[in-house]
């Protein structure tokens, strides 16, 4: 069964569903997410699509990295 | 008192109920009912509805109900035909944050100006500089950077007015992190200025420094508008925004200013009423009896505000209890700091200095510590005194800040009255 993530879902929800998402995000360069308190607060407003816009990471990079970990990202 | 009555929970519940109804209606549509059939129920169940609510609901449909995205998209046109009328018909003022003078509106207004400066002027001059590093272009870059330093006020308002409230709601991490980034941006701009002032021909170094500033400033705008401000809007009450708006002037604005004072739609109550419940205006009546005299509270307050120094007092638990409010404070203080611990009022980089100092005071190793810093035309003498009772118990710390430039400049003598 595929694990599905949505571009516009808060990171907080994604990590709650799949805790490993946090490490993958850090691997992708979203270091702030690992800082204490971030996930519970800013994470409720942060989404994957906002993240790539802010950090200027290519959408493809995010997609393929998640794919390697068994995640599909849905629009 | 108003903090005890939690309105937010109530409205939050109402909101989810409404979303529930909205969801049911959509599901009915999904099951094949016609638009006309559900329209009446919709109108009855839901007064005004915001676009944000619709999108939240659509999102819930996808994630919770498992309705595929394509289905929701197909339904979109139906939603609009139902919702369209009601969103536009029902008298619903635009969100308060859209109104001029609301702190969020002001922050965004400033961000547009900062963007214009950074992404247009600064970026243009940075490009020109790579082709021609003449003094003329360097001067233009210096001018841009000096203007950009104005964002110090934007950041200061965020740090000293918005963060304290977020902290009250238990949000610490992000505010600390953001404060740290603010500081690094301030430092980067100053650094670039000094590189340009003492330009040594290293174009690449300057190009890198400018590119770094541009990307960091843009990233900060993104973080503010997509995370910080929405988060603050979801937490803070209207009264809290009002207080922030009122205290903003104290720190000042960046590159622009709100066109008018923000008066929330509901606020019929005069400004004085709000302030009186806060106990901030109208010094209480009464007298204070000291060992060496009796004065009224009003006299005491005026007296402290007329001292040519800035006073700030923190208690034995490091909580800011009082600051004097003279005409020209050297470091801006706003009422929002009262009740905050001093650790949360200092930039992360200097917090350890403050903590070390307080530790020494508490342990009785020191009673006084002095600092002196030249700031523009001022020479600022900052003194900290441990306040102890007769038994020597630590009761708090007094910060005593004074511009001693005029005193240092004194020479000779003066024995007659000024004209």
Interface residues (C-beta under 8 A of the other chain):
Chain A: X6 X8 X9 X13 X32 X35 X36 X37 X38 X41 X42 X44 X45 X46 X50 X53 X54 X55 X74 X75
Chain B: X59 X62 X63 X69 X171 X172 X173 X174 X177 X219 X222 X223 X226 X227 X228 X230 X231
